[in-house]
């Protein structure tokens, strides 16, 4: 379904919108679980929450459509539980 360049374009188009969603801690590109050889847009969350407990505005779409020559391309998303992401203080050497 999606080649690496499709996922890269989807990140360019949707990263601001996805990053503003509650619980989202990062974005990336991962191999597709459903279609070997294809790629998905990874949405890393602090904790996975059942869909029925998430506000519609914070629900990650299962598929994103990006414009392309000759039509649009569909990019699947994968929601991956990452845990809380915090910056660590670095000790001076």
PDB file of N, CA, C and O in Angstrom, chain B, residues numbered from 101:
ATOM      1  N   UNK B 101       0.823  -1.187   0.000  1.00  0.00           N
ATOM      2  CA  UNK B 101       0.000   0.000   0.000  1.00  0.00           C
ATOM      3  C   UNK B 101       0.871   1.257   0.000  1.00  0.00           C
ATOM      4  O   UNK B 101       0.724   2.097  -0.887  1.00  0.00           O
ATOM      5  N   UNK B 102       1.771   1.405   0.969  1.00  0.00           N
ATOM      6  CA  UNK B 102       2.545   2.648   1.063  1.00  0.00           C
ATOM      7  C   UNK B 102       4.040   2.377   0.976  1.00  0.00           C
ATOM      8  O   UNK B 102       4.573   1.481   1.630  1.00  0.00           O
ATOM      9  N   UNK B 103       4.685   3.167   0.163  1.00  0.00           N
ATOM     10  CA  UNK B 103       6.138   3.130   0.037  1.00  0.00           C
ATOM     11  C   UNK B 103       6.725   4.119   1.045  1.00  0.00           C
ATOM     12  O   UNK B 103       6.004   4.971   1.564  1.00  0.00           O
ATOM     13  N   UNK B 104       8.038   4.014   1.328  1.00  0.00           N
ATOM     14  CA  UNK B 104       8.645   4.942   2.295  1.00  0.00           C
ATOM     15  C   UNK B 104       8.391   6.416   1.955  1.00  0.00           C
ATOM     16  O   UNK B 104       8.170   7.229   2.852  1.00  0.00           O
ATOM     17  N   UNK B 105       8.423   6.757   0.671  1.00  0.00           N
ATOM     18  CA  UNK B 105       8.198   8.162   0.302  1.00  0.00           C
ATOM     19  C   UNK B 105       6.763   8.612   0.574  1.00  0.00           C
ATOM     20  O   UNK B 105       6.526   9.794   0.826  1.00  0.00           O
ATOM     21  N   UNK B 106       5.800   7.681   0.526  1.00  0.00           N
ATOM     22  CA  UNK B 106       4.415   8.030   0.858  1.00  0.00           C
ATOM     23  C   UNK B 106       4.299   8.352   2.346  1.00  0.00           C
ATOM     24  O   UNK B 106       3.622   9.304   2.735  1.00  0.00           O
ATOM     25  N   UNK B 107       4.969   7.545   3.172  1.00  0.00           N
ATOM     26  CA  UNK B 107       4.923   7.782   4.621  1.00  0.00           C
ATOM     27  C   UNK B 107       5.630   9.098   4.948  1.00  0.00           C
ATOM     28  O   UNK B 107       5.164   9.864   5.791  1.00  0.00           O
ATOM     29  N   UNK B 108       6.744   9.355   4.286  1.00  0.00           N
ATOM     30  CA  UNK B 108       7.463  10.619   4.511  1.00  0.00           C
ATOM     31  C   UNK B 108       6.555  11.801   4.182  1.00  0.00           C
ATOM     32  O   UNK B 108       6.508  12.779   4.928  1.00  0.00           O
ATOM     33  N   UNK B 109       5.839  11.709   3.068  1.00  0.00           N
ATOM     34  CA  UNK B 109       4.926  12.796   2.666  1.00  0.00           C
ATOM     35  C   UNK B 109       3.781  12.926   3.676  1.00  0.00           C
ATOM     36  O   UNK B 109       3.384  14.039   4.022  1.00  0.00           O
ATOM     37  N   UNK B 110       3.253  11.796   4.148  1.00  0.00           N
ATOM     38  CA  UNK B 110       2.184  11.833   5.150  1.00  0.00           C
ATOM     39  C   UNK B 110       2.671  12.499   6.431  1.00  0.00           C
ATOM     40  O   UNK B 110       1.930  13.253   7.061  1.00  0.00           O
ATOM     41  N   UNK B 111       3.918  12.224   6.818  1.00  0.00           N
ATOM     42  CA  UNK B 111       4.480  12.882   8.004  1.00  0.00           C
ATOM     43  C   UNK B 111       4.577  14.387   7.794  1.00  0.00           C
ATOM     44  O   UNK B 111       4.291  15.164   8.706  1.00  0.00           O
ATOM     45  N   UNK B 112       4.981  14.799   6.595  1.00  0.00           N
ATOM     46  CA  UNK B 112       5.074  16.234   6.292  1.00  0.00           C
ATOM     47  C   UNK B 112       3.705  16.906   6.389  1.00  0.00           C
ATOM     48  O   UNK B 112       3.589  18.020   6.899  1.00  0.00           O
ATOM     49  N   UNK B 113       2.680  16.227   5.901  1.00  0.00           N
ATOM     50  CA  UNK B 113       1.333  16.810   5.861  1.00  0.00           C
ATOM     51  C   UNK B 113       0.643  16.753   7.221  1.00  0.00           C
ATOM     52  O   UNK B 113       0.014  17.727   7.633  1.00  0.00           O
ATOM     53  N   UNK B 114       0.751  15.624   7.923  1.00  0.00           N
ATOM     54  CA  UNK B 114      -0.071  15.385   9.117  1.00  0.00           C
ATOM     55  C   UNK B 114       0.663  15.481  10.449  1.00  0.00           C
ATOM     56  O   UNK B 114       0.028  15.327  11.492  1.00  0.00           O
ATOM     57  N   UNK B 115       1.972  15.728  10.460  1.00  0.00           N
ATOM     58  CA  UNK B 115       2.709  15.681  11.735  1.00  0.00           C
ATOM     59  C   UNK B 115       2.201  16.696  12.752  1.00  0.00           C
ATOM     60  O   UNK B 115       2.086  16.372  13.934  1.00  0.00           O
ATOM     61  N   UNK B 116       1.895  17.917  12.319  1.00  0.00           N
ATOM     62  CA  UNK B 116       1.405  18.920  13.283  1.00  0.00           C
ATOM     63  C   UNK B 116       0.084  18.481  13.905  1.00  0.00           C
ATOM     64  O   UNK B 116      -0.094  18.556  15.121  1.00  0.00           O
ATOM     65  N   UNK B 117      -0.834  18.026  13.070  1.00  0.00           N
ATOM     66  CA  UNK B 117      -2.147  17.595  13.543  1.00  0.00           C
ATOM     67  C   UNK B 117      -2.037  16.401  14.489  1.00  0.00           C
ATOM     68  O   UNK B 117      -2.661  16.392  15.550  1.00  0.00           O
ATOM     69  N   UNK B 118      -1.254  15.403  14.116  1.00  0.00           N
ATOM     70  CA  UNK B 118      -1.105  14.211  14.948  1.00  0.00           C
ATOM     71  C   UNK B 118      -0.375  14.527  16.250  1.00  0.00           C
ATOM     72  O   UNK B 118      -0.727  13.992  17.302  1.00  0.00           O
ATOM     73  N   UNK B 119       0.631  15.385  16.190  1.00  0.00           N
ATOM     74  CA  UNK B 119       1.425  15.724  17.386  1.00  0.00           C
ATOM     75  C   UNK B 119       0.606  16.461  18.438  1.00  0.00           C
ATOM     76  O   UNK B 119       0.920  16.390  19.626  1.00  0.00           O
ATOM     77  N   UNK B 120      -0.436  17.164  18.017  1.00  0.00           N
ATOM     78  CA  UNK B 120      -1.277  17.907  18.965  1.00  0.00           C
ATOM     79  C   UNK B 120      -2.262  17.011  19.713  1.00  0.00           C
ATOM     80  O   UNK B 120      -2.866  17.441  20.695  1.00  0.00           O
ATOM     81  N   UNK B 121      -2.426  15.779  19.260  1.00  0.00           N
ATOM     82  CA  UNK B 121      -3.381  14.881  19.916  1.00  0.00           C
ATOM     83  C   UNK B 121      -2.875  14.486  21.296  1.00  0.00           C
ATOM     84  O   UNK B 121      -1.679  14.282  21.504  1.00  0.00           O
ATOM     85  N   UNK B 122      -3.823  14.381  22.242  1.00  0.00           N
ATOM     86  CA  UNK B 122      -3.453  13.962  23.595  1.00  0.00           C
ATOM     87  C   UNK B 122      -2.840  12.577  23.536  1.00  0.00           C
ATOM     88  O   UNK B 122      -3.266  11.736  22.746  1.00  0.00           O
ATOM     89  N   UNK B 123      -1.852  12.343  24.360  1.00  0.00           N
ATOM     90  CA  UNK B 123      -1.238  11.036  24.530  1.00  0.00           C
ATOM     91  C   UNK B 123      -0.161  10.731  23.484  1.00  0.00           C
ATOM     92  O   UNK B 123       0.589   9.770  23.656  1.00  0.00           O
ATOM     93  N   UNK B 124      -0.060  11.518  22.405  1.00  0.00           N
ATOM     94  CA  UNK B 124       0.941  11.255  21.371  1.00  0.00           C
ATOM     95  C   UNK B 124       2.295  11.784  21.836  1.00  0.00           C
ATOM     96  O   UNK B 124       2.413  12.937  22.250  1.00  0.00           O
ATOM     97  N   UNK B 125       3.329  10.914  21.762  1.00  0.00           N
ATOM     98  CA  UNK B 125       4.666  11.310  22.201  1.00  0.00           C
ATOM     99  C   UNK B 125       5.689  11.277  21.067  1.00  0.00           C
ATOM    100  O   UNK B 125       6.835  11.687  21.253  1.00  0.00           O
ATOM    101  N   UNK B 126       5.281  10.789  19.891  1.00  0.00           N
ATOM    102  CA  UNK B 126       6.219  10.755  18.763  1.00  0.00           C
ATOM    103  C   UNK B 126       5.598  10.178  17.513  1.00  0.00           C
ATOM    104  O   UNK B 126       4.527   9.572  17.551  1.00  0.00           O
ATOM    105  N   UNK B 127       6.298  10.378  16.387  1.00  0.00           N
ATOM    106  CA  UNK B 127       5.846   9.891  15.081  1.00  0.00           C
ATOM    107  C   UNK B 127       7.029   9.267  14.358  1.00  0.00           C
ATOM    108  O   UNK B 127       8.179   9.614  14.628  1.00  0.00           O
ATOM    109  N   UNK B 128       6.755   8.360  13.454  1.00  0.00           N
ATOM    110  CA  UNK B 128       7.832   7.744  12.699  1.00  0.00           C
ATOM    111  C   UNK B 128       7.304   6.867  11.579  1.00  0.00           C
ATOM    112  O   UNK B 128       6.136   6.944  11.198  1.00  0.00           O
ATOM    113  N   UNK B 129       8.200   6.028  11.060  1.00  0.00           N
ATOM    114  CA  UNK B 129       7.857   5.119   9.960  1.00  0.00           C
ATOM    115  C   UNK B 129       8.268   3.710  10.388  1.00  0.00           C
ATOM    116  O   UNK B 129       9.379   3.495  10.873  1.00  0.00           O
ATOM    117  N   UNK B 130       7.358   2.757  10.201  1.00  0.00           N
ATOM    118  CA  UNK B 130       7.630   1.365  10.580  1.00  0.00           C
ATOM    119  C   UNK B 130       7.155   0.428   9.477  1.00  0.00           C
ATOM    120  O   UNK B 130       6.247   0.766   8.717  1.00  0.00           O
ATOM    121  N   UNK B 131       7.777  -0.765   9.390  1.00  0.00           N
ATOM    122  CA  UNK B 131       7.287  -1.751   8.428  1.00  0.00           C
ATOM    123  C   UNK B 131       5.831  -2.120   8.737  1.00  0.00           C
ATOM    124  O   UNK B 131       5.441  -2.206   9.901  1.00  0.00           O
ATOM    125  N   UNK B 132       5.051  -2.331   7.706  1.00  0.00           N
ATOM    126  CA  UNK B 132       3.647  -2.684   7.870  1.00  0.00           C
ATOM    127  C   UNK B 132       3.506  -4.062   8.491  1.00  0.00           C
ATOM    128  O   UNK B 132       4.225  -4.992   8.128  1.00  0.00           O
ATOM    129  N   UNK B 133       2.569  -4.192   9.438  1.00  0.00           N
ATOM    130  CA  UNK B 133       2.274  -5.490  10.033  1.00  0.00           C
ATOM    131  C   UNK B 133       1.342  -6.294   9.128  1.00  0.00           C
ATOM    132  O   UNK B 133       1.334  -7.524   9.171  1.00  0.00           O
ATOM    133  N   UNK B 134       0.555  -5.588   8.306  1.00  0.00           N
ATOM    134  CA  UNK B 134      -0.456  -6.235   7.474  1.00  0.00           C
ATOM    135  C   UNK B 134       0.043  -6.582   6.078  1.00  0.00           C
ATOM    136  O   UNK B 134      -0.404  -7.567   5.490  1.00  0.00           O
ATOM    137  N   UNK B 135       0.964  -5.788   5.540  1.00  0.00           N
ATOM    138  CA  UNK B 135       1.424  -5.969   4.162  1.00  0.00           C
ATOM    139  C   UNK B 135       2.946  -5.979   4.117  1.00  0.00           C
ATOM    140  O   UNK B 135       3.563  -4.916   4.049  1.00  0.00           O
ATOM    141  N   UNK B 136       3.562  -7.155   4.154  1.00  0.00           N
ATOM    142  CA  UNK B 136       5.024  -7.215   4.090  1.00  0.00           C
ATOM    143  C   UNK B 136       5.571  -6.459   2.875  1.00  0.00           C
ATOM    144  O   UNK B 136       5.046  -6.580   1.768  1.00  0.00           O
ATOM    145  N   UNK B 137       6.618  -5.689   3.095  1.00  0.00           N
ATOM    146  CA  UNK B 137       7.213  -4.884   2.034  1.00  0.00           C
ATOM    147  C   UNK B 137       6.668  -3.465   1.981  1.00  0.00           C
ATOM    148  O   UNK B 137       7.249  -2.603   1.321  1.00  0.00           O
ATOM    149  N   UNK B 138       5.557  -3.213   2.670  1.00  0.00           N
ATOM    150  CA  UNK B 138       4.983  -1.868   2.727  1.00  0.00           C
ATOM    151  C   UNK B 138       5.348  -1.209   4.054  1.00  0.00           C
ATOM    152  O   UNK B 138       5.904  -1.845   4.950  1.00  0.00           O
ATOM    153  N   UNK B 139       5.023   0.075   4.161  1.00  0.00           N
ATOM    154  CA  UNK B 139       5.356   0.858   5.345  1.00  0.00           C
ATOM    155  C   UNK B 139       4.120   1.547   5.900  1.00  0.00           C
ATOM    156  O   UNK B 139       3.190   1.864   5.158  1.00  0.00           O
ATOM    157  N   UNK B 140       4.115   1.778   7.211  1.00  0.00           N
ATOM    158  CA  UNK B 140       3.040   2.492   7.900  1.00  0.00           C
ATOM    159  C   UNK B 140       3.615   3.695   8.623  1.00  0.00           C
ATOM    160  O   UNK B 140       4.813   3.762   8.897  1.00  0.00           O
ATOM    161  N   UNK B 141       2.745   4.640   8.927  1.00  0.00           N
ATOM    162  CA  UNK B 141       3.112   5.784   9.755  1.00  0.00           C
ATOM    163  C   UNK B 141       2.880   5.371  11.205  1.00  0.00           C
ATOM    164  O   UNK B 141       1.762   5.016  11.580  1.00  0.00           O
ATOM    165  N   UNK B 142       3.922   5.416  12.010  1.00  0.00           N
ATOM    166  CA  UNK B 142       3.827   5.046  13.426  1.00  0.00           C
ATOM    167  C   UNK B 142       3.449   6.263  14.255  1.00  0.00           C
ATOM    168  O   UNK B 142       4.045   7.332  14.125  1.00  0.00           O
ATOM    169  N   UNK B 143       2.452   6.084  15.106  1.00  0.00           N
ATOM    170  CA  UNK B 143       2.055   7.115  16.065  1.00  0.00           C
ATOM    171  C   UNK B 143       2.334   6.517  17.442  1.00  0.00           C
ATOM    172  O   UNK B 143       1.634   5.611  17.893  1.00  0.00           O
ATOM    173  N   UNK B 144       3.371   7.039  18.103  1.00  0.00           N
ATOM    174  CA  UNK B 144       3.756   6.545  19.415  1.00  0.00           C
ATOM    175  C   UNK B 144       2.956   7.281  20.487  1.00  0.00           C
ATOM    176  O   UNK B 144       2.878   8.510  20.488  1.00  0.00           O
ATOM    177  N   UNK B 145       2.363   6.509  21.400  1.00  0.00           N
ATOM    178  CA  UNK B 145       1.553   7.096  22.464  1.00  0.00           C
ATOM    179  C   UNK B 145       2.124   6.701  23.821  1.00  0.00           C
ATOM    180  O   UNK B 145       2.799   5.681  23.953  1.00  0.00           O
ATOM    181  N   UNK B 146       1.839   7.531  24.831  1.00  0.00           N
ATOM    182  CA  UNK B 146       2.309   7.221  26.183  1.00  0.00           C
ATOM    183  C   UNK B 146       1.664   5.929  26.676  1.00  0.00           C
ATOM    184  O   UNK B 146       2.320   5.097  27.301  1.00  0.00           O
ATOM    185  N   UNK B 147       0.366   5.769  26.386  1.00  0.00           N
ATOM    186  CA  UNK B 147      -0.350   4.564  26.796  1.00  0.00           C
ATOM    187  C   UNK B 147      -1.507   4.342  25.833  1.00  0.00           C
ATOM    188  O   UNK B 147      -2.219   5.283  25.484  1.00  0.00           O
ATOM    189  N   UNK B 148      -1.695   3.093  25.403  1.00  0.00           N
ATOM    190  CA  UNK B 148      -2.838   2.766  24.553  1.00  0.00           C
ATOM    191  C   UNK B 148      -4.107   2.823  25.389  1.00  0.00           C
ATOM    192  O   UNK B 148      -4.155   2.323  26.513  1.00  0.00           O
ATOM    193  N   UNK B 149      -5.128   3.438  24.818  1.00  0.00           N
ATOM    194  CA  UNK B 149      -6.413   3.607  25.493  1.00  0.00           C
ATOM    195  C   UNK B 149      -7.488   3.049  24.559  1.00  0.00           C
ATOM    196  O   UNK B 149      -7.406   3.260  23.349  1.00  0.00           O
ATOM    197  N   UNK B 150      -8.491   2.344  25.086  1.00  0.00           N
ATOM    198  CA  UNK B 150      -9.562   1.843  24.223  1.00  0.00           C
ATOM    199  C   UNK B 150     -10.224   2.985  23.430  1.00  0.00           C
ATOM    200  O   UNK B 150     -10.436   4.077  23.958  1.00  0.00           O
ATOM    201  N   UNK B 151     -10.542   2.717  22.173  1.00  0.00           N
ATOM    202  CA  UNK B 151     -11.097   3.756  21.285  1.00  0.00           C
ATOM    203  C   UNK B 151     -12.341   4.414  21.853  1.00  0.00           C
ATOM    204  O   UNK B 151     -12.543   5.615  21.672  1.00  0.00           O
ATOM    205  N   UNK B 152     -13.182   3.643  22.540  1.00  0.00           N
ATOM    206  CA  UNK B 152     -14.434   4.209  23.052  1.00  0.00           C
ATOM    207  C   UNK B 152     -14.213   5.187  24.215  1.00  0.00           C
ATOM    208  O   UNK B 152     -15.152   5.858  24.643  1.00  0.00           O
ATOM    209  N   UNK B 153     -12.976   5.269  24.729  1.00  0.00           N
ATOM    210  CA  UNK B 153     -12.667   6.206  25.816  1.00  0.00           C
ATOM    211  C   UNK B 153     -11.900   7.439  25.323  1.00  0.00           C
ATOM    212  O   UNK B 153     -11.514   8.294  26.119  1.00  0.00           O
ATOM    213  N   UNK B 154     -11.685   7.523  24.009  1.00  0.00           N
ATOM    214  CA  UNK B 154     -10.917   8.626  23.440  1.00  0.00           C
ATOM    215  C   UNK B 154     -11.861   9.601  22.741  1.00  0.00           C
ATOM    216  O   UNK B 154     -12.763   9.190  22.011  1.00  0.00           O
ATOM    217  N   UNK B 155     -11.647  10.892  22.971  1.00  0.00           N
ATOM    218  CA  UNK B 155     -12.427  11.903  22.258  1.00  0.00           C
ATOM    219  C   UNK B 155     -12.139  11.787  20.774  1.00  0.00           C
ATOM    220  O   UNK B 155     -11.018  11.468  20.380  1.00  0.00           O
ATOM    221  N   UNK B 156     -13.137  12.043  19.954  1.00  0.00           N
ATOM    222  CA  UNK B 156     -12.992  11.912  18.501  1.00  0.00           C
ATOM    223  C   UNK B 156     -11.810  12.724  17.973  1.00  0.00           C
ATOM    224  O   UNK B 156     -11.106  12.277  17.067  1.00  0.00           O
ATOM    225  N   UNK B 157     -11.591  13.909  18.532  1.00  0.00           N
ATOM    226  CA  UNK B 157     -10.493  14.782  18.084  1.00  0.00           C
ATOM    227  C   UNK B 157      -9.120  14.175  18.372  1.00  0.00           C
ATOM    228  O   UNK B 157      -8.136  14.550  17.734  1.00  0.00           O
ATOM    229  N   UNK B 158      -9.042  13.250  19.318  1.00  0.00           N
ATOM    230  CA  UNK B 158      -7.765  12.642  19.696  1.00  0.00           C
ATOM    231  C   UNK B 158      -7.620  11.204  19.200  1.00  0.00           C
ATOM    232  O   UNK B 158      -6.678  10.508  19.579  1.00  0.00           O
ATOM    233  N   UNK B 159      -8.543  10.763  18.358  1.00  0.00           N
ATOM    234  CA  UNK B 159      -8.498   9.415  17.817  1.00  0.00           C
ATOM    235  C   UNK B 159      -7.645   9.401  16.552  1.00  0.00           C
ATOM    236  O   UNK B 159      -7.941  10.116  15.595  1.00  0.00           O
ATOM    237  N   UNK B 160      -6.597   8.596  16.546  1.00  0.00           N
ATOM    238  CA  UNK B 160      -5.688   8.510  15.402  1.00  0.00           C
ATOM    239  C   UNK B 160      -6.418   7.800  14.259  1.00  0.00           C
ATOM    240  O   UNK B 160      -6.926   6.694  14.445  1.00  0.00           O
ATOM    241  N   UNK B 161      -6.475   8.429  13.073  1.00  0.00           N
ATOM    242  CA  UNK B 161      -7.127   7.768  11.940  1.00  0.00           C
ATOM    243  C   UNK B 161      -6.380   6.482  11.569  1.00  0.00           C
ATOM    244  O   UNK B 161      -5.155   6.421  11.668  1.00  0.00           O
ATOM    245  N   UNK B 162      -7.115   5.473  11.146  1.00  0.00           N
ATOM    246  CA  UNK B 162      -6.493   4.200  10.747  1.00  0.00           C
ATOM    247  C   UNK B 162      -5.777   4.347   9.409  1.00  0.00           C
ATOM    248  O   UNK B 162      -4.801   3.643   9.149  1.00  0.00           O
ATOM    249  N   UNK B 163      -6.251   5.252   8.562  1.00  0.00           N
ATOM    250  CA  UNK B 163      -5.669   5.476   7.236  1.00  0.00           C
ATOM    251  C   UNK B 163      -5.614   6.977   6.967  1.00  0.00           C
ATOM    252  O   UNK B 163      -6.560   7.708   7.259  1.00  0.00           O
ATOM    253  N   UNK B 164      -4.489   7.423   6.407  1.00  0.00           N
ATOM    254  CA  UNK B 164      -4.329   8.813   5.972  1.00  0.00           C
ATOM    255  C   UNK B 164      -4.228   8.818   4.449  1.00  0.00           C
ATOM    256  O   UNK B 164      -3.601   7.934   3.865  1.00  0.00           O
ATOM    257  N   UNK B 165      -4.839   9.807   3.806  1.00  0.00           N
ATOM    258  CA  UNK B 165      -4.736   9.920   2.348  1.00  0.00           C
ATOM    259  C   UNK B 165      -3.864  11.110   2.004  1.00  0.00           C
ATOM    260  O   UNK B 165      -4.049  12.215   2.515  1.00  0.00           O
ATOM    261  N   UNK B 166      -2.905  10.853   1.121  1.00  0.00           N
ATOM    262  CA  UNK B 166      -2.030  11.931   0.673  1.00  0.00           C
ATOM    263  C   UNK B 166      -2.214  12.117  -0.827  1.00  0.00           C
ATOM    264  O   UNK B 166      -2.382  11.140  -1.557  1.00  0.00           O
ATOM    265  N   UNK B 167      -2.183  13.361  -1.293  1.00  0.00           N
ATOM    266  CA  UNK B 167      -2.333  13.600  -2.729  1.00  0.00           C
ATOM    267  C   UNK B 167      -1.096  13.124  -3.479  1.00  0.00           C
ATOM    268  O   UNK B 167       0.021  13.161  -2.963  1.00  0.00           O
ATOM    269  N   UNK B 168      -1.321  12.682  -4.696  1.00  0.00           N
ATOM    270  CA  UNK B 168      -0.205  12.248  -5.528  1.00  0.00           C
ATOM    271  C   UNK B 168      -0.566  12.344  -6.994  1.00  0.00           C
ATOM    272  O   UNK B 168      -1.724  12.559  -7.352  1.00  0.00           O
ATOM    273  N   UNK B 169       0.431  12.184  -7.829  1.00  0.00           N
ATOM    274  CA  UNK B 169       0.170  12.198  -9.262  1.00  0.00           C
ATOM    275  C   UNK B 169      -0.709  11.015  -9.620  1.00  0.00           C
ATOM    276  O   UNK B 169      -0.435   9.884  -9.220  1.00  0.00           O
ATOM    277  N   UNK B 170      -1.751  11.275 -10.362  1.00  0.00           N
ATOM    278  CA  UNK B 170      -2.637  10.197 -10.780  1.00  0.00           C
ATOM    279  C   UNK B 170      -3.585   9.723  -9.696  1.00  0.00           C
ATOM    280  O   UNK B 170      -4.222   8.681  -9.849  1.00  0.00           O
ATOM    281  N   UNK B 171      -3.691  10.462  -8.612  1.00  0.00           N
ATOM    282  CA  UNK B 171      -4.606  10.090  -7.536  1.00  0.00           C
ATOM    283  C   UNK B 171      -3.938  10.128  -6.180  1.00  0.00           C
ATOM    284  O   UNK B 171      -2.754  10.440  -6.053  1.00  0.00           O
ATOM    285  N   UNK B 172      -4.726   9.804  -5.171  1.00  0.00           N
ATOM    286  CA  UNK B 172      -4.191   9.845  -3.816  1.00  0.00           C
ATOM    287  C   UNK B 172      -3.601   8.493  -3.425  1.00  0.00           C
ATOM    288  O   UNK B 172      -3.888   7.470  -4.046  1.00  0.00           O
ATOM    289  N   UNK B 173      -2.774   8.511  -2.385  1.00  0.00           N
ATOM    290  CA  UNK B 173      -2.163   7.297  -1.835  1.00  0.00           C
ATOM    291  C   UNK B 173      -2.652   7.142  -0.401  1.00  0.00           C
ATOM    292  O   UNK B 173      -2.780   8.121   0.334  1.00  0.00           O
ATOM    293  N   UNK B 174      -2.923   5.905  -0.017  1.00  0.00           N
ATOM    294  CA  UNK B 174      -3.357   5.633   1.347  1.00  0.00           C
ATOM    295  C   UNK B 174      -2.170   5.143   2.168  1.00  0.00           C
ATOM    296  O   UNK B 174      -1.380   4.310   1.724  1.00  0.00           O
ATOM    297  N   UNK B 175      -2.070   5.685   3.372  1.00  0.00           N
ATOM    298  CA  UNK B 175      -1.007   5.300   4.304  1.00  0.00           C
ATOM    299  C   UNK B 175      -1.682   4.830   5.589  1.00  0.00           C
ATOM    300  O   UNK B 175      -2.398   5.596   6.234  1.00  0.00           O
ATOM    301  N   UNK B 176      -1.454   3.580   5.956  1.00  0.00           N
ATOM    302  CA  UNK B 176      -1.995   3.054   7.216  1.00  0.00           C
ATOM    303  C   UNK B 176      -1.214   3.624   8.390  1.00  0.00           C
ATOM    304  O   UNK B 176      -0.044   3.983   8.257  1.00  0.00           O
ATOM    305  N   UNK B 177      -1.871   3.702   9.536  1.00  0.00           N
ATOM    306  CA  UNK B 177      -1.187   4.117  10.761  1.00  0.00           C
ATOM    307  C   UNK B 177      -1.104   2.920  11.708  1.00  0.00           C
ATOM    308  O   UNK B 177      -1.942   2.018  11.677  1.00  0.00           O
ATOM    309  N   UNK B 178      -0.084   2.938  12.536  1.00  0.00           N
ATOM    310  CA  UNK B 178       0.046   1.979  13.637  1.00  0.00           C
ATOM    311  C   UNK B 178       0.198   2.784  14.919  1.00  0.00           C
ATOM    312  O   UNK B 178       1.083   3.633  15.028  1.00  0.00           O
ATOM    313  N   UNK B 179      -0.660   2.514  15.879  1.00  0.00           N
ATOM    314  CA  UNK B 179      -0.529   3.156  17.187  1.00  0.00           C
ATOM    315  C   UNK B 179       0.307   2.219  18.055  1.00  0.00           C
ATOM    316  O   UNK B 179      -0.049   1.060  18.264  1.00  0.00           O
ATOM    317  N   UNK B 180       1.425   2.743  18.555  1.00  0.00           N
ATOM    318  CA  UNK B 180       2.386   1.938  19.307  1.00  0.00           C
ATOM    319  C   UNK B 180       2.583   2.554  20.692  1.00  0.00           C
ATOM    320  O   UNK B 180       2.917   3.733  20.817  1.00  0.00           O
ATOM    321  N   UNK B 181       2.373   1.743  21.726  1.00  0.00           N
ATOM    322  CA  UNK B 181       2.570   2.234  23.094  1.00  0.00           C
ATOM    323  C   UNK B 181       4.063   2.369  23.370  1.00  0.00           C
ATOM    324  O   UNK B 181       4.815   1.397  23.299  1.00  0.00           O
ATOM    325  N   UNK B 182       4.475   3.594  23.686  1.00  0.00           N
ATOM    326  CA  UNK B 182       5.882   3.920  23.905  1.00  0.00           C
ATOM    327  C   UNK B 182       6.178   4.139  25.379  1.00  0.00           C
ATOM    328  O   UNK B 182       7.293   3.883  25.836  1.00  0.00           O
ATOM    329  N   UNK B 183       5.204   4.604  26.113  1.00  0.00           N
ATOM    330  CA  UNK B 183       5.440   5.016  27.486  1.00  0.00           C
ATOM    331  C   UNK B 183       5.699   6.517  27.514  1.00  0.00           C
ATOM    332  O   UNK B 183       5.813   7.157  26.469  1.00  0.00           O
ATOM    333  N   UNK B 184       5.789   7.057  28.687  1.00  0.00           N
ATOM    334  CA  UNK B 184       6.017   8.488  28.840  1.00  0.00           C
ATOM    335  C   UNK B 184       7.441   8.827  28.406  1.00  0.00           C
ATOM    336  O   UNK B 184       8.389   8.127  28.760  1.00  0.00           O
ATOM    337  N   UNK B 185       7.578   9.890  27.648  1.00  0.00           N
ATOM    338  CA  UNK B 185       8.891  10.337  27.178  1.00  0.00           C
ATOM    339  C   UNK B 185       9.270  11.585  27.966  1.00  0.00           C
ATOM    340  O   UNK B 185       8.532  12.571  27.982  1.00  0.00           O
ATOM    341  N   UNK B 186      10.424  11.532  28.617  1.00  0.00           N
ATOM    342  CA  UNK B 186      10.905  12.672  29.400  1.00  0.00           C
ATOM    343  C   UNK B 186      12.343  12.971  29.034  1.00  0.00           C
ATOM    344  O   UNK B 186      13.100  12.073  28.664  1.00  0.00           O
ATOM    345  N   UNK B 187      12.714  14.223  29.137  1.00  0.00           N
ATOM    346  CA  UNK B 187      14.096  14.614  28.926  1.00  0.00           C
ATOM    347  C   UNK B 187      14.892  14.308  30.183  1.00  0.00           C
ATOM    348  O   UNK B 187      14.423  14.541  31.298  1.00  0.00           O
ATOM    349  N   UNK B 188      16.082  13.792  30.001  1.00  0.00           N
ATOM    350  CA  UNK B 188      16.952  13.524  31.146  1.00  0.00           C
ATOM    351  C   UNK B 188      17.985  14.617  31.256  1.00  0.00           C
ATOM    352  O   UNK B 188      18.455  15.152  30.253  1.00  0.00           O
ATOM    353  N   UNK B 189      18.335  14.945  32.491  1.00  0.00           N
ATOM    354  CA  UNK B 189      19.406  15.914  32.699  1.00  0.00           C
ATOM    355  C   UNK B 189      20.728  15.210  32.452  1.00  0.00           C
ATOM    356  O   UNK B 189      20.931  14.068  32.864  1.00  0.00           O
ATOM    357  N   UNK B 190      21.612  15.907  31.778  1.00  0.00           N
ATOM    358  CA  UNK B 190      22.939  15.348  31.542  1.00  0.00           C
ATOM    359  C   UNK B 190      23.883  15.890  32.599  1.00  0.00           C
ATOM    360  O   UNK B 190      23.887  17.084  32.900  1.00  0.00           O
ATOM    361  N   UNK B 191      24.670  15.005  33.148  1.00  0.00           N
ATOM    362  CA  UNK B 191      25.641  15.422  34.142  1.00  0.00           C
ATOM    363  C   UNK B 191      26.831  16.050  33.446  1.00  0.00           C
ATOM    364  O   UNK B 191      27.232  15.626  32.363  1.00  0.00           O
ATOM    365  N   UNK B 192      27.385  17.060  34.079  1.00  0.00           N
ATOM    366  CA  UNK B 192      28.595  17.677  33.510  1.00  0.00           C
ATOM    367  C   UNK B 192      29.766  16.739  33.752  1.00  0.00           C
ATOM    368  O   UNK B 192      29.894  16.121  34.809  1.00  0.00           O
ATOM    369  N   UNK B 193      30.594  16.656  32.761  1.00  0.00           N
ATOM    370  CA  UNK B 193      31.781  15.778  32.868  1.00  0.00           C
ATOM    371  C   UNK B 193      32.905  16.449  33.580  1.00  0.00           C
ATOM    372  O   UNK B 193      33.969  15.854  33.754  1.00  0.00           O
TER     373      UNK B 193
END
